[in-house]
Amino acid sequence: RKLREEGLTGKGVKVAVIDSGVDADHPEFGDQVKQTVWYRRGTPLSRDDHGTHVAGTIHFMAPEADIYDYRVFGRYGRLDVNSAIA
């Protein structure tokens, strides 16, 4: 609350969520998820919602920040987990 009273809402800030994917259709995000790039797939977001949870925490703290979703965790894909971590 104190941040908002000081006018700090995340406006103009870009945040990358590098995780298991973000449910960009979640109604709380509105149009704040600006880009989705998935290097991995296989687990539905309904079961692996860690990335969505992380994005939700960011959105709660900085509701006007732009969120960029990079899915690097999942069973299948063109990027191995060790490369994603590096």
C-alpha positions as semicolon CSV with decimal commas, in nm:
position;residue;x (nm);y (nm);z (nm)
1;R;0,000;0,000;0,000
2;K;0,279;0,238;0,085
3;L;0,431;0,191;-0,260
4;R;0,102;0,283;-0,428
5;E;0,065;0,590;-0,207
6;E;0,403;0,699;-0,341
7;G;0,286;0,635;-0,698
8;L;0,498;0,323;-0,750
9;T;0,282;0,084;-0,953
10;G;0,534;-0,072;-1,189
11;K;0,428;0,144;-1,481
12;G;0,698;0,132;-1,749
13;V;0,871;-0,169;-1,590
14;K;0,923;-0,493;-1,784
15;V;0,947;-0,816;-1,584
16;A;1,048;-1,154;-1,729
17;V;0,899;-1,461;-1,563
18;I;1,137;-1,745;-1,653
19;D;0,957;-2,047;-1,513
20;S;0,693;-2,309;-1,597
21;G;0,469;-2,075;-1,799
22;V;0,212;-1,808;-1,718
23;D;-0,161;-1,846;-1,776
24;A;-0,195;-1,522;-1,974
25;D;-0,574;-1,572;-1,986
26;H;-0,606;-1,548;-1,608
27;P;-0,861;-1,269;-1,548
28;E;-0,646;-1,091;-1,289
29;F;-0,370;-1,014;-1,541
30;G;-0,587;-0,822;-1,785
31;D;-0,353;-0,733;-2,070
32;Q;-0,034;-0,712;-1,863
33;V;0,119;-1,032;-2,012
34;K;0,279;-0,876;-2,318
35;Q;0,469;-1,170;-2,464
36;T;0,470;-1,547;-2,432
37;V;0,770;-1,753;-2,548
38;W;0,766;-2,121;-2,460
39;Y;1,076;-2,331;-2,508
40;R;0,922;-2,628;-2,327
41;R;0,578;-2,793;-2,313
42;G;0,411;-3,104;-2,179
43;T;0,263;-3,019;-1,842
44;P;-0,069;-2,831;-1,849
45;L;-0,069;-2,500;-1,662
46;S;-0,358;-2,627;-1,453
47;R;-0,115;-2,878;-1,296
48;D;0,207;-2,679;-1,311
49;D;0,102;-2,330;-1,211
50;H;0,422;-2,208;-1,045
51;G;0,495;-1,953;-1,320
52;T;0,140;-1,818;-1,296
53;H;0,178;-1,788;-0,920
54;V;0,507;-1,597;-0,961
55;A;0,348;-1,364;-1,218
56;G;0,053;-1,313;-0,983
57;T;0,286;-1,206;-0,702
58;I;0,460;-0,961;-0,936
59;H;0,124;-0,829;-1,054
60;F;0,005;-0,786;-0,695
61;M;0,313;-0,582;-0,605
62;A;0,339;-0,391;-0,935
63;P;-0,001;-0,404;-1,109
64;E;0,105;-0,190;-1,405
65;A;0,430;-0,375;-1,483
66;D;0,450;-0,552;-1,818
67;I;0,496;-0,928;-1,778
68;Y;0,697;-1,134;-2,027
69;D;0,643;-1,509;-2,002
70;Y;0,929;-1,745;-2,084
71;R;0,851;-2,111;-2,022
72;V;1,174;-2,304;-1,974
73;F;1,044;-2,592;-1,762
74;G;0,835;-2,878;-1,898
75;R;0,873;-3,235;-2,018
76;Y;0,930;-3,164;-2,390
77;G;1,095;-2,888;-2,589
78;R;1,392;-2,743;-2,768
79;L;1,578;-2,614;-2,465
80;D;1,718;-2,846;-2,200
81;V;1,673;-2,753;-1,835
82;N;2,048;-2,712;-1,773
83;S;2,071;-2,457;-2,056
84;A;1,770;-2,271;-1,919
85;I;1,933;-2,241;-1,578
86;A;2,265;-2,126;-1,726
